[in-house]
Structures are given as structure tokens and as C-alpha cells.
């Protein structure tokens, strides 16, 4: 079973010290979601995760690779 998005968002915040400004709104939205099946206001959870990934290119390292793969697997 997949981890809740809010748990993943917490791990991202701990690891990614200077979050890219463009990724911040999507990371913040993920804190309020359990899964990609949930909605964040008018946005689907899938779109929130997809836009986060599109703006997370500057996040690097072992944790980043593992978490990005986990998020891509949810899509």
C-alpha cells in the first residue's frame, strides 16, 4: 500500500532544505492529501503530484531519487 502524500511531503520538507519556489505550492498541497485520488480544491491529487515532480528537478540525492520514483509510481 502506498504511503499517504502528507507523509511523503513531510519527508521531502526534511530532506530538501531550499525548496524550489515553483514546487512550494504543490508541496504544500500534498500536506493536505492522503492519495492521488483526493482533490485539493479544484485540482486533482494526480495533477498536484505531477506538477510537483515537474518543478522538483533541483532536488537531488538518494532520498530525492527514491521519493520521486515513489511518486511517479502513484501516477
mmCIF file of the N, C-alpha and C atoms, coordinates in Angstrom:
data_MODEL
# 
_entry.id   MODEL 
# 
loop_
_atom_site.group_PDB 
_atom_site.id 
_atom_site.type_symbol 
_atom_site.label_atom_id 
_atom_site.label_alt_id 
_atom_site.label_comp_id 
_atom_site.label_asym_id 
_atom_site.label_entity_id 
_atom_site.label_seq_id 
_atom_site.pdbx_PDB_ins_code 
_atom_site.Cartn_x 
_atom_site.Cartn_y 
_atom_site.Cartn_z 
_atom_site.occupancy 
_atom_site.B_iso_or_equiv 
_atom_site.pdbx_formal_charge 
_atom_site.auth_seq_id 
_atom_site.auth_comp_id 
_atom_site.auth_asym_id 
_atom_site.auth_atom_id 
_atom_site.pdbx_PDB_model_num 
ATOM 1   N N  . UNK A 1 1  ? 0.841   -1.198 0.000   1.00 0.00 ? 1  UNK A N  1 
ATOM 2   C CA . UNK A 1 1  ? 0.000   0.000  0.000   1.00 0.00 ? 1  UNK A CA 1 
ATOM 3   C C  . UNK A 1 1  ? 0.880   1.253  0.000   1.00 0.00 ? 1  UNK A C  1 
ATOM 4   N N  . UNK A 1 2  ? 0.463   2.238  -0.748  1.00 0.00 ? 2  UNK A N  1 
ATOM 5   C CA . UNK A 1 2  ? 1.238   3.473  -0.874  1.00 0.00 ? 2  UNK A CA 1 
ATOM 6   C C  . UNK A 1 2  ? 1.165   4.304  0.408   1.00 0.00 ? 2  UNK A C  1 
ATOM 7   N N  . UNK A 1 3  ? 2.244   4.998  0.682   1.00 0.00 ? 3  UNK A N  1 
ATOM 8   C CA . UNK A 1 3  ? 2.252   5.920  1.831   1.00 0.00 ? 3  UNK A CA 1 
ATOM 9   C C  . UNK A 1 3  ? 1.346   7.100  1.526   1.00 0.00 ? 3  UNK A C  1 
ATOM 10  N N  . UNK A 1 4  ? 0.762   7.714  2.563   1.00 0.00 ? 4  UNK A N  1 
ATOM 11  C CA . UNK A 1 4  ? -0.053  8.911  2.330   1.00 0.00 ? 4  UNK A CA 1 
ATOM 12  C C  . UNK A 1 4  ? 0.823   10.061 1.821   1.00 0.00 ? 4  UNK A C  1 
ATOM 13  N N  . UNK A 1 5  ? 0.248   10.886 0.975   1.00 0.00 ? 5  UNK A N  1 
ATOM 14  C CA . UNK A 1 5  ? 1.003   12.008 0.409   1.00 0.00 ? 5  UNK A CA 1 
ATOM 15  C C  . UNK A 1 5  ? 1.484   12.976 1.483   1.00 0.00 ? 5  UNK A C  1 
ATOM 16  N N  . UNK A 1 6  ? 0.690   13.172 2.539   1.00 0.00 ? 6  UNK A N  1 
ATOM 17  C CA . UNK A 1 6  ? 1.127   14.094 3.588   1.00 0.00 ? 6  UNK A CA 1 
ATOM 18  C C  . UNK A 1 6  ? 2.387   13.596 4.271   1.00 0.00 ? 6  UNK A C  1 
ATOM 19  N N  . UNK A 1 7  ? 2.550   12.283 4.375   1.00 0.00 ? 7  UNK A N  1 
ATOM 20  C CA . UNK A 1 7  ? 3.758   11.701 4.975   1.00 0.00 ? 7  UNK A CA 1 
ATOM 21  C C  . UNK A 1 7  ? 4.960   11.903 4.048   1.00 0.00 ? 7  UNK A C  1 
ATOM 22  N N  . UNK A 1 8  ? 4.738   11.724 2.754   1.00 0.00 ? 8  UNK A N  1 
ATOM 23  C CA . UNK A 1 8  ? 5.798   11.939 1.768   1.00 0.00 ? 8  UNK A CA 1 
ATOM 24  C C  . UNK A 1 8  ? 6.204   13.410 1.757   1.00 0.00 ? 8  UNK A C  1 
ATOM 25  N N  . UNK A 1 9  ? 5.225   14.309 1.820   1.00 0.00 ? 9  UNK A N  1 
ATOM 26  C CA . UNK A 1 9  ? 5.516   15.745 1.842   1.00 0.00 ? 9  UNK A CA 1 
ATOM 27  C C  . UNK A 1 9  ? 6.380   16.113 3.042   1.00 0.00 ? 9  UNK A C  1 
ATOM 28  N N  . UNK A 1 10 ? 6.111   15.505 4.171   1.00 0.00 ? 10 UNK A N  1 
ATOM 29  C CA . UNK A 1 10 ? 6.899   15.759 5.374   1.00 0.00 ? 10 UNK A CA 1 
ATOM 30  C C  . UNK A 1 10 ? 8.349   15.307 5.177   1.00 0.00 ? 10 UNK A C  1 
ATOM 31  N N  . UNK A 1 11 ? 8.530   14.149 4.563   1.00 0.00 ? 11 UNK A N  1 
ATOM 32  C CA . UNK A 1 11 ? 9.890   13.664 4.295   1.00 0.00 ? 11 UNK A CA 1 
ATOM 33  C C  . UNK A 1 11 ? 10.623  14.583 3.328   1.00 0.00 ? 11 UNK A C  1 
ATOM 34  N N  . UNK A 1 12 ? 9.906   15.073 2.319   1.00 0.00 ? 12 UNK A N  1 
ATOM 35  C CA . UNK A 1 12 ? 10.514  15.990 1.348   1.00 0.00 ? 12 UNK A CA 1 
ATOM 36  C C  . UNK A 1 12 ? 10.983  17.260 2.057   1.00 0.00 ? 12 UNK A C  1 
ATOM 37  N N  . UNK A 1 13 ? 10.127  17.821 2.899   1.00 0.00 ? 13 UNK A N  1 
ATOM 38  C CA . UNK A 1 13 ? 10.475  19.047 3.637   1.00 0.00 ? 13 UNK A CA 1 
ATOM 39  C C  . UNK A 1 13 ? 11.718  18.854 4.505   1.00 0.00 ? 13 UNK A C  1 
ATOM 40  N N  . UNK A 1 14 ? 11.847  17.676 5.112   1.00 0.00 ? 14 UNK A N  1 
ATOM 41  C CA . UNK A 1 14 ? 13.015  17.406 5.963   1.00 0.00 ? 14 UNK A CA 1 
ATOM 42  C C  . UNK A 1 14 ? 14.291  17.299 5.146   1.00 0.00 ? 14 UNK A C  1 
ATOM 43  N N  . UNK A 1 15 ? 14.196  16.732 3.940   1.00 0.00 ? 15 UNK A N  1 
ATOM 44  C CA . UNK A 1 15 ? 15.390  16.481 3.139   1.00 0.00 ? 15 UNK A CA 1 
ATOM 45  C C  . UNK A 1 15 ? 15.772  17.647 2.225   1.00 0.00 ? 15 UNK A C  1 
ATOM 46  N N  . UNK A 1 16 ? 14.792  18.311 1.621   1.00 0.00 ? 16 UNK A N  1 
ATOM 47  C CA . UNK A 1 16 ? 15.053  19.370 0.638   1.00 0.00 ? 16 UNK A CA 1 
ATOM 48  C C  . UNK A 1 16 ? 15.075  20.699 1.366   1.00 0.00 ? 16 UNK A C  1 
ATOM 49  N N  . UNK A 1 17 ? 16.280  21.175 1.656   1.00 0.00 ? 17 UNK A N  1 
ATOM 50  C CA . UNK A 1 17 ? 16.446  22.361 2.506   1.00 0.00 ? 17 UNK A CA 1 
ATOM 51  C C  . UNK A 1 17 ? 15.955  23.655 1.848   1.00 0.00 ? 17 UNK A C  1 
ATOM 52  N N  . UNK A 1 18 ? 16.272  23.847 0.562   1.00 0.00 ? 18 UNK A N  1 
ATOM 53  C CA . UNK A 1 18 ? 15.841  25.064 -0.146  1.00 0.00 ? 18 UNK A CA 1 
ATOM 54  C C  . UNK A 1 18 ? 14.913  24.647 -1.280  1.00 0.00 ? 18 UNK A C  1 
ATOM 55  N N  . UNK A 1 19 ? 13.648  24.461 -0.942  1.00 0.00 ? 19 UNK A N  1 
ATOM 56  C CA . UNK A 1 19 ? 12.658  24.010 -1.926  1.00 0.00 ? 19 UNK A CA 1 
ATOM 57  C C  . UNK A 1 19 ? 12.503  25.058 -3.020  1.00 0.00 ? 19 UNK A C  1 
ATOM 58  N N  . UNK A 1 20 ? 12.523  24.604 -4.265  1.00 0.00 ? 20 UNK A N  1 
ATOM 59  C CA . UNK A 1 20 ? 12.320  25.481 -5.418  1.00 0.00 ? 20 UNK A CA 1 
ATOM 60  C C  . UNK A 1 20 ? 10.979  26.201 -5.249  1.00 0.00 ? 20 UNK A C  1 
ATOM 61  N N  . UNK A 1 21 ? 10.989  27.511 -5.443  1.00 0.00 ? 21 UNK A N  1 
ATOM 62  C CA . UNK A 1 21 ? 9.782   28.326 -5.241  1.00 0.00 ? 21 UNK A CA 1 
ATOM 63  C C  . UNK A 1 21 ? 8.600   27.802 -6.059  1.00 0.00 ? 21 UNK A C  1 
ATOM 64  N N  . UNK A 1 22 ? 8.866   27.255 -7.228  1.00 0.00 ? 22 UNK A N  1 
ATOM 65  C CA . UNK A 1 22 ? 7.785   26.769 -8.088  1.00 0.00 ? 22 UNK A CA 1 
ATOM 66  C C  . UNK A 1 22 ? 7.182   25.460 -7.563  1.00 0.00 ? 22 UNK A C  1 
ATOM 67  N N  . UNK A 1 23 ? 7.923   24.724 -6.747  1.00 0.00 ? 23 UNK A N  1 
ATOM 68  C CA . UNK A 1 23 ? 7.435   23.461 -6.195  1.00 0.00 ? 23 UNK A CA 1 
ATOM 69  C C  . UNK A 1 23 ? 6.675   23.660 -4.882  1.00 0.00 ? 23 UNK A C  1 
ATOM 70  N N  . UNK A 1 24 ? 6.887   24.801 -4.232  1.00 0.00 ? 24 UNK A N  1 
ATOM 71  C CA . UNK A 1 24 ? 6.309   25.049 -2.905  1.00 0.00 ? 24 UNK A CA 1 
ATOM 72  C C  . UNK A 1 24 ? 4.780   24.884 -2.862  1.00 0.00 ? 24 UNK A C  1 
ATOM 73  N N  . UNK A 1 25 ? 4.013   25.497 -3.779  1.00 0.00 ? 25 UNK A N  1 
ATOM 74  C CA . UNK A 1 25 ? 2.553   25.360 -3.662  1.00 0.00 ? 25 UNK A CA 1 
ATOM 75  C C  . UNK A 1 25 ? 2.078   23.912 -3.783  1.00 0.00 ? 25 UNK A C  1 
ATOM 76  N N  . UNK A 1 26 ? 2.768   23.119 -4.594  1.00 0.00 ? 26 UNK A N  1 
ATOM 77  C CA . UNK A 1 26 ? 2.373   21.725 -4.777  1.00 0.00 ? 26 UNK A CA 1 
ATOM 78  C C  . UNK A 1 26 ? 2.789   20.885 -3.572  1.00 0.00 ? 26 UNK A C  1 
ATOM 79  N N  . UNK A 1 27 ? 3.937   21.186 -3.006  1.00 0.00 ? 27 UNK A N  1 
ATOM 80  C CA . UNK A 1 27 ? 4.378   20.506 -1.793  1.00 0.00 ? 27 UNK A CA 1 
ATOM 81  C C  . UNK A 1 27 ? 3.434   20.836 -0.638  1.00 0.00 ? 27 UNK A C  1 
ATOM 82  N N  . UNK A 1 28 ? 3.036   22.090 -0.551  1.00 0.00 ? 28 UNK A N  1 
ATOM 83  C CA . UNK A 1 28 ? 2.071   22.498 0.479   1.00 0.00 ? 28 UNK A CA 1 
ATOM 84  C C  . UNK A 1 28 ? 0.734   21.770 0.293   1.00 0.00 ? 28 UNK A C  1 
ATOM 85  N N  . UNK A 1 29 ? 0.290   21.646 -0.949  1.00 0.00 ? 29 UNK A N  1 
ATOM 86  C CA . UNK A 1 29 ? -0.978  20.960 -1.229  1.00 0.00 ? 29 UNK A CA 1 
ATOM 87  C C  . UNK A 1 29 ? -0.883  19.479 -0.846  1.00 0.00 ? 29 UNK A C  1 
ATOM 88  N N  . UNK A 1 30 ? 0.272   18.876 -1.092  1.00 0.00 ? 30 UNK A N  1 
ATOM 89  C CA . UNK A 1 30 ? 0.445   17.463 -0.769  1.00 0.00 ? 30 UNK A CA 1 
ATOM 90  C C  . UNK A 1 30 ? 0.309   17.205 0.732   1.00 0.00 ? 30 UNK A C  1 
ATOM 91  N N  . UNK A 1 31 ? 0.585   18.210 1.545   1.00 0.00 ? 31 UNK A N  1 
ATOM 92  C CA . UNK A 1 31 ? 0.435   18.054 3.006   1.00 0.00 ? 31 UNK A CA 1 
ATOM 93  C C  . UNK A 1 31 ? -1.013  17.804 3.403   1.00 0.00 ? 31 UNK A C  1 
ATOM 94  N N  . UNK A 1 32 ? -1.954  18.203 2.550   1.00 0.00 ? 32 UNK A N  1 
ATOM 95  C CA . UNK A 1 32 ? -3.382  18.050 2.841   1.00 0.00 ? 32 UNK A CA 1 
ATOM 96  C C  . UNK A 1 32 ? -4.025  16.858 2.137   1.00 0.00 ? 32 UNK A C  1 
ATOM 97  N N  . UNK A 1 33 ? -3.219  16.044 1.461   1.00 0.00 ? 33 UNK A N  1 
ATOM 98  C CA . UNK A 1 33 ? -3.765  14.926 0.687   1.00 0.00 ? 33 UNK A CA 1 
ATOM 99  C C  . UNK A 1 33 ? -3.323  13.582 1.253   1.00 0.00 ? 33 UNK A C  1 
ATOM 100 N N  . UNK A 1 34 ? -4.221  12.609 1.156   1.00 0.00 ? 34 UNK A N  1 
ATOM 101 C CA . UNK A 1 34 ? -3.872  11.240 1.519   1.00 0.00 ? 34 UNK A CA 1 
ATOM 102 C C  . UNK A 1 34 ? -3.330  10.487 0.315   1.00 0.00 ? 34 UNK A C  1 
ATOM 103 N N  . UNK A 1 35 ? -3.990  10.658 -0.832  1.00 0.00 ? 35 UNK A N  1 
ATOM 104 C CA . UNK A 1 35 ? -3.596  9.915  -2.031  1.00 0.00 ? 35 UNK A CA 1 
ATOM 105 C C  . UNK A 1 35 ? -3.849  10.751 -3.280  1.00 0.00 ? 35 UNK A C  1 
ATOM 106 N N  . UNK A 1 36 ? -3.405  10.224 -4.421  1.00 0.00 ? 36 UNK A N  1 
ATOM 107 C CA . UNK A 1 36 ? -3.623  10.932 -5.687  1.00 0.00 ? 36 UNK A CA 1 
ATOM 108 C C  . UNK A 1 36 ? -5.092  10.910 -6.099  1.00 0.00 ? 36 UNK A C  1 
ATOM 109 N N  . UNK A 1 37 ? -5.888  10.091 -5.416  1.00 0.00 ? 37 UNK A N  1 
ATOM 110 C CA . UNK A 1 37 ? -7.330  10.044 -5.706  1.00 0.00 ? 37 UNK A CA 1 
ATOM 111 C C  . UNK A 1 37 ? -8.082  11.204 -5.046  1.00 0.00 ? 37 UNK A C  1 
ATOM 112 N N  . UNK A 1 38 ? -7.437  11.884 -4.103  1.00 0.00 ? 38 UNK A N  1 
ATOM 113 C CA . UNK A 1 38 ? -8.055  13.019 -3.418  1.00 0.00 ? 38 UNK A CA 1 
ATOM 114 C C  . UNK A 1 38 ? -7.962  14.274 -4.282  1.00 0.00 ? 38 UNK A C  1 
ATOM 115 N N  . UNK A 1 39 ? -8.780  15.264 -3.935  1.00 0.00 ? 39 UNK A N  1 
ATOM 116 C CA . UNK A 1 39 ? -8.719  16.562 -4.607  1.00 0.00 ? 39 UNK A CA 1 
ATOM 117 C C  . UNK A 1 39 ? -8.221  17.619 -3.639  1.00 0.00 ? 39 UNK A C  1 
ATOM 118 N N  . UNK A 1 40 ? -7.499  18.586 -4.188  1.00 0.00 ? 40 UNK A N  1 
ATOM 119 C CA . UNK A 1 40 ? -7.072  19.758 -3.421  1.00 0.00 ? 40 UNK A CA 1 
ATOM 120 C C  . UNK A 1 40 ? -7.784  20.940 -4.068  1.00 0.00 ? 40 UNK A C  1 
ATOM 121 N N  . UNK A 1 41 ? -8.873  21.357 -3.483  1.00 0.00 ? 41 UNK A N  1 
ATOM 122 C CA . UNK A 1 41 ? -9.769  22.359 -4.076  1.00 0.00 ? 41 UNK A CA 1 
ATOM 123 C C  . UNK A 1 41 ? -10.162 21.889 -5.473  1.00 0.00 ? 41 UNK A C  1 
ATOM 124 N N  . UNK A 1 42 ? -9.854  22.646 -6.514  1.00 0.00 ? 42 UNK A N  1 
ATOM 125 C CA . UNK A 1 42 ? -10.268 22.259 -7.860  1.00 0.00 ? 42 UNK A CA 1 
ATOM 126 C C  . UNK A 1 42 ? -9.255  21.350 -8.562  1.00 0.00 ? 42 UNK A C  1 
ATOM 127 N N  . UNK A 1 43 ? -8.108  21.107 -7.935  1.00 0.00 ? 43 UNK A N  1 
ATOM 128 C CA . UNK A 1 43 ? -7.058  20.291 -8.557  1.00 0.00 ? 43 UNK A CA 1 
ATOM 129 C C  . UNK A 1 43 ? -7.133  18.849 -8.089  1.00 0.00 ? 43 UNK A C  1 
ATOM 130 N N  . UNK A 1 44 ? -6.856  17.948 -9.006  1.00 0.00 ? 44 UNK A N  1 
ATOM 131 C CA . UNK A 1 44 ? -6.807  16.532 -8.623  1.00 0.00 ? 44 UNK A CA 1 
ATOM 132 C C  . UNK A 1 44 ? -5.475  16.256 -7.928  1.00 0.00 ? 44 UNK A C  1 
ATOM 133 N N  . UNK A 1 45 ? -5.467  15.237 -7.094  1.00 0.00 ? 45 UNK A N  1 
ATOM 134 C CA . UNK A 1 45 ? -4.226  14.830 -6.437  1.00 0.00 ? 45 UNK A CA 1 
ATOM 135 C C  . UNK A 1 45 ? -3.165  14.436 -7.451  1.00 0.00 ? 45 UNK A C  1 
ATOM 136 N N  . UNK A 1 46 ? -3.606  13.819 -8.542  1.00 0.00 ? 46 UNK A N  1 
ATOM 137 C CA . UNK A 1 46 ? -2.659  13.431 -9.600  1.00 0.00 ? 46 UNK A CA 1 
ATOM 138 C C  . UNK A 1 46 ? -1.968  14.654 -10.187 1.00 0.00 ? 46 UNK A C  1 
ATOM 139 N N  . UNK A 1 47 ? -2.733  15.706 -10.453 1.00 0.00 ? 47 UNK A N  1 
ATOM 140 C CA . UNK A 1 47 ? -2.123  16.902 -11.055 1.00 0.00 ? 47 UNK A CA 1 
ATOM 141 C C  . UNK A 1 47 ? -1.187  17.584 -10.059 1.00 0.00 ? 47 UNK A C  1 
ATOM 142 N N  . UNK A 1 48 ? -1.546  17.577 -8.775  1.00 0.00 ? 48 UNK A N  1 
ATOM 143 C CA . UNK A 1 48 ? -0.679  18.173 -7.757  1.00 0.00 ? 48 UNK A CA 1 
ATOM 144 C C  . UNK A 1 48 ? 0.669   17.457 -7.739  1.00 0.00 ? 48 UNK A C  1 
ATOM 145 N N  . UNK A 1 49 ? 0.638   16.124 -7.739  1.00 0.00 ? 49 UNK A N  1 
ATOM 146 C CA . UNK A 1 49 ? 1.881   15.342 -7.722  1.00 0.00 ? 49 UNK A CA 1 
ATOM 147 C C  . UNK A 1 49 ? 2.663   15.542 -9.022  1.00 0.00 ? 49 UNK A C  1 
ATOM 148 N N  . UNK A 1 50 ? 1.964   15.543 -10.142 1.00 0.00 ? 50 UNK A N  1 
ATOM 149 C CA . UNK A 1 50 ? 2.635   15.725 -11.433 1.00 0.00 ? 50 UNK A CA 1 
ATOM 150 C C  . UNK A 1 50 ? 3.316   17.089 -11.512 1.00 0.00 ? 50 UNK A C  1 
ATOM 151 N N  . UNK A 1 51 ? 2.640   18.138 -11.073 1.00 0.00 ? 51 UNK A N  1 
ATOM 152 C CA . UNK A 1 51 ? 3.236   19.472 -11.103 1.00 0.00 ? 51 UNK A CA 1 
ATOM 153 C C  . UNK A 1 51 ? 4.374   19.593 -10.096 1.00 0.00 ? 51 UNK A C  1 
ATOM 154 N N  . UNK A 1 52 ? 4.250   18.924 -8.960  1.00 0.00 ? 52 UNK A N  1 
ATOM 155 C CA . UNK A 1 52 ? 5.375   18.918 -8.015  1.00 0.00 ? 52 UNK A CA 1 
ATOM 156 C C  . UNK A 1 52 ? 6.603   18.302 -8.686  1.00 0.00 ? 52 UNK A C  1 
ATOM 157 N N  . UNK A 1 53 ? 6.426   17.140 -9.298  1.00 0.00 ? 53 UNK A N  1 
ATOM 158 C CA . UNK A 1 53 ? 7.553   16.464 -9.947  1.00 0.00 ? 53 UNK A CA 1 
ATOM 159 C C  . UNK A 1 53 ? 8.155   17.321 -11.061 1.00 0.00 ? 53 UNK A C  1 
ATOM 160 N N  . UNK A 1 54 ? 7.313   18.019 -11.794 1.00 0.00 ? 54 UNK A N  1 
ATOM 161 C CA . UNK A 1 54 ? 7.802   18.877 -12.879 1.00 0.00 ? 54 UNK A CA 1 
ATOM 162 C C  . UNK A 1 54 ? 8.655   20.029 -12.350 1.00 0.00 ? 54 UNK A C  1 
ATOM 163 N N  . UNK A 1 55 ? 8.428   20.420 -11.104 1.00 0.00 ? 55 UNK A N  1 
ATOM 164 C CA . UNK A 1 55 ? 9.165   21.549 -10.524 1.00 0.00 ? 55 UNK A CA 1 
ATOM 165 C C  . UNK A 1 55 ? 10.210  21.117 -9.499  1.00 0.00 ? 55 UNK A C  1 
ATOM 166 N N  . UNK A 1 56 ? 10.480  19.820 -9.412  1.00 0.00 ? 56 UNK A N  1 
ATOM 167 C CA . UNK A 1 56 ? 11.417  19.308 -8.405  1.00 0.00 ? 56 UNK A CA 1 
ATOM 168 C C  . UNK A 1 56 ? 12.748  18.854 -9.002  1.00 0.00 ? 56 UNK A C  1 
ATOM 169 N N  . UNK A 1 57 ? 13.095  19.367 -10.175 1.00 0.00 ? 57 UNK A N  1 
ATOM 170 C CA . UNK A 1 57 ? 14.339  18.946 -10.824 1.00 0.00 ? 57 UNK A CA 1 
ATOM 171 C C  . UNK A 1 57 ? 15.584  19.295 -10.023 1.00 0.00 ? 57 UNK A C  1 
ATOM 172 N N  . UNK A 1 58 ? 15.529  20.342 -9.235  1.00 0.00 ? 58 UNK A N  1 
ATOM 173 C CA . UNK A 1 58 ? 16.721  20.753 -8.478  1.00 0.00 ? 58 UNK A CA 1 
ATOM 174 C C  . UNK A 1 58 ? 16.887  19.971 -7.178  1.00 0.00 ? 58 UNK A C  1 
ATOM 175 N N  . UNK A 1 59 ? 15.897  19.151 -6.823  1.00 0.00 ? 59 UNK A N  1 
ATOM 176 C CA . UNK A 1 59 ? 16.012  18.302 -5.628  1.00 0.00 ? 59 UNK A CA 1 
ATOM 177 C C  . UNK A 1 59 ? 16.751  17.038 -6.023  1.00 0.00 ? 59 UNK A C  1 
ATOM 178 N N  . UNK A 1 60 ? 17.911  16.807 -5.414  1.00 0.00 ? 60 UNK A N  1 
ATOM 179 C CA . UNK A 1 60 ? 18.769  15.689 -5.800  1.00 0.00 ? 60 UNK A CA 1 
ATOM 180 C C  . UNK A 1 60 ? 19.204  14.883 -4.587  1.00 0.00 ? 60 UNK A C  1 
ATOM 181 N N  . UNK A 1 61 ? 19.746  13.722 -4.861  1.00 0.00 ? 61 UNK A N  1 
ATOM 182 C CA . UNK A 1 61 ? 20.265  12.856 -3.806  1.00 0.00 ? 61 UNK A CA 1 
ATOM 183 C C  . UNK A 1 61 ? 19.489  11.551 -3.730  1.00 0.00 ? 61 UNK A C  1 
ATOM 184 N N  . UNK A 1 62 ? 19.916  10.689 -2.811  1.00 0.00 ? 62 UNK A N  1 
ATOM 185 C CA . UNK A 1 62 ? 19.304  9.369  -2.673  1.00 0.00 ? 62 UNK A CA 1 
ATOM 186 C C  . UNK A 1 62 ? 17.835  9.448  -2.273  1.00 0.00 ? 62 UNK A C  1 
ATOM 187 N N  . UNK A 1 63 ? 17.532  10.302 -1.296  1.00 0.00 ? 63 UNK A N  1 
ATOM 188 C CA . UNK A 1 63 ? 16.141  10.447 -0.848  1.00 0.00 ? 63 UNK A CA 1 
ATOM 189 C C  . UNK A 1 63 ? 15.288  10.971 -1.995  1.00 0.00 ? 63 UNK A C  1 
ATOM 190 N N  . UNK A 1 64 ? 15.800  11.966 -2.720  1.00 0.00 ? 64 UNK A N  1 
ATOM 191 C CA . UNK A 1 64 ? 15.051  12.541 -3.841  1.00 0.00 ? 64 UNK A CA 1 
ATOM 192 C C  . UNK A 1 64 ? 14.748  11.484 -4.894  1.00 0.00 ? 64 UNK A C  1 
ATOM 193 N N  . UNK A 1 65 ? 15.738  10.684 -5.253  1.00 0.00 ? 65 UNK A N  1 
ATOM 194 C CA . UNK A 1 65 ? 15.517  9.643  -6.267  1.00 0.00 ? 65 UNK A CA 1 
ATOM 195 C C  . UNK A 1 65 ? 14.456  8.640  -5.807  1.00 0.00 ? 65 UNK A C  1 
ATOM 196 N N  . UNK A 1 66 ? 14.554  8.207  -4.561  1.00 0.00 ? 66 UNK A N  1 
ATOM 197 C CA . UNK A 1 66 ? 13.612  7.222  -4.034  1.00 0.00 ? 66 UNK A CA 1 
ATOM 198 C C  . UNK A 1 66 ? 12.192  7.794  -3.977  1.00 0.00 ? 66 UNK A C  1 
ATOM 199 N N  . UNK A 1 67 ? 12.067  9.018  -3.446  1.00 0.00 ? 67 UNK A N  1 
ATOM 200 C CA . UNK A 1 67 ? 10.739  9.619  -3.286  1.00 0.00 ? 67 UNK A CA 1 
ATOM 201 C C  . UNK A 1 67 ? 10.128  9.968  -4.645  1.00 0.00 ? 67 UNK A C  1 
ATOM 202 N N  . UNK A 1 68 ? 10.915  10.486 -5.567  1.00 0.00 ? 68 UNK A N  1 
ATOM 203 C CA . UNK A 1 68 ? 10.383  10.792 -6.897  1.00 0.00 ? 68 UNK A CA 1 
ATOM 204 C C  . UNK A 1 68 ? 9.892   9.525  -7.583  1.00 0.00 ? 68 UNK A C  1 
ATOM 205 N N  . UNK A 1 69 ? 10.629  8.420  -7.435  1.00 0.00 ? 69 UNK A N  1 
ATOM 206 C CA . UNK A 1 69 ? 10.197  7.148  -8.018  1.00 0.00 ? 69 UNK A CA 1 
ATOM 207 C C  . UNK A 1 69 ? 8.888   6.681  -7.377  1.00 0.00 ? 69 UNK A C  1 
ATOM 208 N N  . UNK A 1 70 ? 8.778   6.872  -6.072  1.00 0.00 ? 70 UNK A N  1 
ATOM 209 C CA . UNK A 1 70 ? 7.562   6.502  -5.360  1.00 0.00 ? 70 UNK A CA 1 
ATOM 210 C C  . UNK A 1 70 ? 6.367   7.320  -5.872  1.00 0.00 ? 70 UNK A C  1 
ATOM 211 N N  . UNK A 1 71 ? 6.579   8.629  -6.032  1.00 0.00 ? 71 UNK A N  1 
ATOM 212 C CA . UNK A 1 71 ? 5.503   9.499  -6.523  1.00 0.00 ? 71 UNK A CA 1 
ATOM 213 C C  . UNK A 1 71 ? 5.128   9.154  -7.963  1.00 0.00 ? 71 UNK A C  1 
ATOM 214 N N  . UNK A 1 72 ? 6.124   8.901  -8.800  1.00 0.00 ? 72 UNK A N  1 
ATOM 215 C CA . UNK A 1 72 ? 5.827   8.524  -10.200 1.00 0.00 ? 72 UNK A CA 1 
ATOM 216 C C  . UNK A 1 72 ? 5.034   7.232  -10.258 1.00 0.00 ? 72 UNK A C  1 
ATOM 217 N N  . UNK A 1 73 ? 5.342   6.308  -9.342  1.00 0.00 ? 73 UNK A N  1 
ATOM 218 C CA . UNK A 1 73 ? 4.608   5.049  -9.296  1.00 0.00 ? 73 UNK A CA 1 
ATOM 219 C C  . UNK A 1 73 ? 3.139   5.246  -8.932  1.00 0.00 ? 73 UNK A C  1 
ATOM 220 N N  . UNK A 1 74 ? 2.834   6.317  -8.214  1.00 0.00 ? 74 UNK A N  1 
ATOM 221 C CA . UNK A 1 74 ? 1.440   6.609  -7.839  1.00 0.00 ? 74 UNK A CA 1 
ATOM 222 C C  . UNK A 1 74 ? 0.644   7.163  -9.015  1.00 0.00 ? 74 UNK A C  1 
ATOM 223 N N  . UNK A 1 75 ? 1.354   7.758  -9.968  1.00 0.00 ? 75 UNK A N  1 
ATOM 224 C CA . UNK A 1 75 ? 0.668   8.353  -11.115 1.00 0.00 ? 75 UNK A CA 1 
ATOM 225 C C  . UNK A 1 75 ? 0.296   7.278  -12.119 1.00 0.00 ? 75 UNK A C  1 
# 
